[in-house]
Amino acid sequence: MPIKILFIIVFLSILFSLGSALFHLVNNKGQEHSNKTAKALTYRIGISLVLFIALFVSYATGLIKPKGIGTKMHMKKPIQQENMKLEK
């Protein structure tokens, strides 16, 4: 559960960085705001990469497990294949 909270905090920081870039883009009053916009977007890209890598590593190590419709569909496939083998 703590890993999920960490992922939510990182995602919120991505949204904050995106909002900051939008603010500086709208209030464009010179080169300084342009640099701040570029810096905020650069931070957002970096944080997004870190989040993606962290999600991949945590899935690969088993810290998080997928839940939902796709997982249920994949669970049914082996059962259907076994039924087909038994029918033959």
N, C-alpha and C positions, 0 to 999 in steps of 0.2 A: 504494500500500500504506500509506503513512503516514496517509492520510485515514481509512482503515478503522480503524487503531489509535486515532485521535482519536475516532471515533464510538464505539468500544468503551469508551474511558475515560469519555466523556460518559454513555453508558448505565449504566456502573457507578456513576457519581456520582448518577444518578437513583435507582438501587436503594439506594444508601447513604442518600440523603435520605428515601426511603420507610421504610427500616429505622429511621432516627432518629425519624421521626414515630411509628412504631409503639412504639418504646421509651418515648417521652414519653407516649404515650397509655395504655400499660399502667401506667406508674408515675405515674399521675395523683394528685398530692399537693397540688394547689392551682392557683391561677391561673397561676403561673410555668410549669408544665408544659403547661398549655393553650395559652399563648402560644407556647411552643417547638414544640408540635405544629403549630399553625397556620403558624408561620414555616417549618418544615421542609416542609410540604405546599405552601406558596407557592413555595419554592425549587424543589421538584420540578416544579411546573407550568411555571415559567419555564425551567428547564433542558430540559424536554420540548419546549417551543416552539422553543427555540434548536436543539435536535437536529433537529426536523422541518424547520425552515427551512434548516438546513445540508444536510440530505439532499436537499431539493428543489433547492437551488441547485447542489449538486455533481452531481446527476443532469442538470439543465438545461445545465450547462456541459460535461458529458461526463467529469467526474472519476471517476465511478463508472458502471458499466453493469450492468443487471440480468442475472442468470444463473439458469437453472432451467427448470422445466417450462413456465411461462407464456411465457417467451421463445421456447422451442422451438416452442410451439404457434403463436405469432404469425409465426414464420418460415415455417411450412408453409402458411399461408393464401395468401400471394401465389403460391406454386408451384401450389396447388390451383386458384386462379382462372385462372392461365395455362393449365393443362391443360384446364379447362372451355372456355376461349376457343378453344383449338386443336381441340377435339372438335366445336365448332359449325361 
